[in-house]
Amino acid sequence: MESYTQATPAVSVVGIVYTIVGISFSLVVSIGVSGVVTNKSRRSDCFPSYGL
């Protein structure tokens, strides 16, 4: 049971890391989608770094 008690904090840290990664990934996807929408609807020079 000692290995279980030692592994519990690691699992919680991994869960927190996965949550942060998921939130940041969703933010990046939403920003990318909005960039594509603005590129197609308006001017393409709004986001020249994406090259879309």
NORJOBEL-V343316 format. One record per backbone hydrogen bond with DSSP energy under -0.5 kcal/mol. NH is the residue of the N-H (numbers start at 1). CO is the residue of the C=O. If there is no record, write none. Layout:
NH&CO / NH&CO
This chain:
5&1 / 6&2 / 7&3 / 8&4 / 9&5 / 10&6 / 11&7 / 12&8 / 13&9 / 14&10 / 15&11 / 16&12 / 17&13 / 18&14 / 19&15 / 20&16 / 21&17 / 22&18 / 23&19 / 24&20 / 25&21 / 26&22 / 27&23 / 28&24 / 29&25 / 30&26 / 31&27 / 32&28 / 33&29 / 34&30 / 35&31 / 36&32 / 37&33 / 38&34 / 39&35 / 40&36 / 41&37 / 42&38 / 46&43 / 48&45 / 50&47 / 51&47 / 52&47
